[in-house]
Amino acid sequence: MPDAPPPQNVYDDPEFFAGYSTMERFGAGWVEAGERPDFLRLLPDASGLRVLDLGCGAGQLARHLAEAGAADVIGVDISERMLEVARSQFAHPRVSYRRDAIEAVDYPDARFELVVSSLAFHYVEDYATLARSIARWLAPGGRLVFSTEHPLYTARGSEEGWVRGADGTTLGWLIDGYAEEGLREHRWFVDGVRRYHRTFETLVNALLDAGLTVERVIEPVGEAWLAKHPEAEDERRRPMFLLVGARKH
């Protein structure tokens, strides 16, 4: 078996970062992210909690949790460019930011009461090992809340995914190789952005195998966001994200 490629740090690519920073959800625009309301509903009361944010990006979620009363928040991200934004725009006395790959970090058993991650796990090659690590890092009763790209999105059968008629009308969403888990590469601002496709079954069962109880799964439509973006009506035709809430007993 060939070795897995090292963790990708595409967010530090100048061309990629220039493109990504134009997105509505970048920086303070996180409040406009379509899945954000559903994600926040999955979160427990953060008061007094020790929190780990994996793939914290620009730090919006980390600071939100500190402002909600978390006792200590550690944000981990591989991208120095994103962490520069986090430290300059989303600093908080109870938030510390650490530059590292999600796959490389380790913490003592029962170190956290809450682990969160927003749209980062699809970049991680060994999801099962990550799930076991998170279960170990969580104290009894601790919670995991994360979002990831939906398997129907990562299994898209073309670069764009949409199938269009000769007149440009959207006919549907193309899926191919759904059962074939592993590395998928697509162009997103730059060529060769790596994500890992895994089935819905794998996403859920890895958590169960790690000893976590899955309490809620959401495939957000983002109704409020769509109301502001009627041109994106096709987003109703397939889920882009999957949100999961789990607990350690």
N, C-alpha and C positions, 0 to 999 in steps of 0.2 A: 504494500500500500504506500503510495507517495505521501510525503509529509504534507500536512495542511499548510496553506500559505500563511505567512505571518499576518497579524491583524492589520487591516487596511486603515490608513490615516488620510482618507481622501479630503476631509474637511480642511486640512492644511495645504492642499493644492490651491495655489492662488486663483486659477481659473475657476475651479469648483466653488471656492469660497465667495468669489465675486458674484457668481450666479446665485448661490444659495442665499446670500445676504439680501437679494432683491425679493425674496419670497415674503408673502404677507405675514407668515408665522414667525419670521426671524425677529430676534430681540424682543422688544416691547410688543410686537405684533402677535406674540404667543397668545394673548388674550382673545385673538380672533380665530385661533385654530379650531377647526370644525369639531374635532373629537374632544376638545378640552372640557366642556361641561360634563360629559359622561365620565371622563377620567377623574375629575374632581369628586364626582359622586361616589366613586369607588373608594376614595381615601377615607381612612378613619380619622377621628379627632386626633390632631397631631400634638396636642398639649403634652409636654414633657417627654415626648418620644425621642429616641436615638434613631437617626434616619441615615440610610445609605441611598444615594441617587446614582445609579449606574448609567453611564452615557449621558451625563448631565448637560452636555452642550453648553449653551450660553447661560445656564444657571437659573432660568426662570422658575422651574419647579422647585429647585432647592431653596431659593429665597422665599417662594410662596409658603413652603412648609415651615420655614423658620418664622415667618411673620404670623403663621397660624399657631405658633407656640411650641414648635419642636425644640427640644433641649439642645440638640447637637445634630447638624446635618453635614455629611461628607459627600461632596460631589466629585465623581470620577469621570474623566474623559481623556481620550487619547489626543485630542486636537488642541494644540497650544493656541491657535487662532480663536477657537470657541472659548477657551478658558480666559483669554484676554478680555473678551466681551463679558464673561461672567464676573471677573474680578473688577472690571471697571463700571459695569452697569447693574449688576445683580449681586453686589456684595452685601453681606450681613454679618454682624458680630458672631452669630452662632452657626455660620456656614464656613467650611473650609473646602478648598478645591485642590484636587490632586490630579496631576497628569499621569495617566497610565491607561493601558488597555484593560477593558473589562475582564479579559481572560487572565490577566496577570495579577490582579489584586487578591489579597487574602486577608482575613480578619479572624479574630478569636471566636470560638463558639459563643452563641447567644449575645453577640455584640450589639445587635440592633432589634428594635421593636417594629421597624418598618423599613422595607426595601422597595424602592420605586425605580422605574425605568420608562422613559418615553421614547419610543421609536428607535431603539438601539439593538434589541436582541436579534433582529434579522441580520445584523452584521457579525454575529458570533457563530463560529463554526461548530463548537461543541456545546450545544444547548443543554444536553443531559447533565454534563459535568457542572455547568453553571447552575442548573436547578438544584443539584445536590449541595453545592457550595452555599447558595442562598438559604436553603433549609437549615444548614448548619449554623450560619451566621445569625439566623433569627432566634430570638428568645421564645420560649413557649408562649403561645397566644399571639405571636408576632404576625405581621401581615406582609404580603407581597402584592403590589399593584403595578402592572406594566401594560404598555401598548407595544404592538409590533405590526409589521405589515401583514395583512391577511393572506392566508395561503392561496386564496383565489387570485390575489394580486401578484404574489411572487411566482405563481405558476402561469403567468400570462404567456401566450403562445407567440407573441411577436414583440418587437421593440415598443410599440405603442400600446398594444393590447386590444384596442378597439377594432372591430371589423366594420368597414364603411362601404356603403353602396357607391355606385358610379357617380351619383350626385352629391356625395359627401355625407349622406344620412347615416347616422350611427345605427348599425344593425344588431350589434351585440358585443360581447366580450369573449375573446378567444383564450381558451385554456388548453395547455398541452403539457404532458409529462407530469401530471399532478402527483403520481405515486413515486416519481423519481426524485428523492430528496437530495439536497446538496447545493453546491455553488451555482449561482446564476449571475451572469454579468450583463449589464445594460448601460446604455448611455444616459447619464443624468448630469447635465452641464458639461461633463467630460466623458470620454469613453472608459469602459472597463470598471464601472462602479460595481463592487461585489456585494451580493446579498446571498443569504442561505435560505433556500426554500425548504420548508418542512410542512408536513400535513397537519391538519387540525388535530388528528389523533395523536401525533407525536407531541405537539405543543401542550396538550392537556395531560397525556399520560406521563410525560417526563416529570411534571409537577407531582402527580400522584405517586410515582415511583420514588420520588425524593422525600415522601412523607408529608406533603402538603395537601390540604383539602381545598379544592376549587370551589369557591362560593358564588362567583358571578362571572358570566362571560357576556360581553357586549360587542355587537357589530354596529358601530355608530353610523347613523345616517347624517348627522349634523344638520338638523332641520333649520336651526337659526342661521347657520352659515349659508345654507342653500338659499334661504330667503333673501340674503344679501347678494348672492351670486347666482341669479337665475340662468346665466349662461352655462353653468356647470350642472345642469339638471341631469345629465347622463351619469353623474356620480351616484344616483339612486340605483343604478342598474347592476352594481356589484359593490361589495364592501372593499374598501382600501385598507382599513385597519381592524385589528382585533384587540380588545381590551380584556384583561383578566384580573380578577381579584382572588387571592388565595390566602390561606391561614395555616400557621403551624400550631398543632395542638400538643 
